Amino acid sequence: MNMVLIGITIFLALLTIVCLYRAYVGPTSADRVVSINVISTKITTLIALLAIITGEDTFVDVSLVYAMIGFIMTVCVAKYIEKGKLF
């Protein structure tokens, strides 16, 4: 079971690198925002998997905070792209 979780973690880390490439190359700013959001979601999942693998419950809290920060970042960047200002 533990080896399966480690394999999934490695696979998600590799997929995160692919999304990072899409964020760098993305032809439009919307592509970049979506890929950064996907990266944030994958990192949140990786932190949660790390919490399961190591048995540390505090990593789950870190994962939830990271998810909230990623959501707020996505909303702010989308609003900036749409209107040209945040406020």
Secondary structure, 3 states (H helix, E strand, C coil): CHHHHHHHHHHHHHHHHHHHHHHHHCCCHHHHHHHHHHHHHHHHHHHHHHHHHHCCCHHHHHHHHHHHHHHHHHHHHHHHHHHCCCC
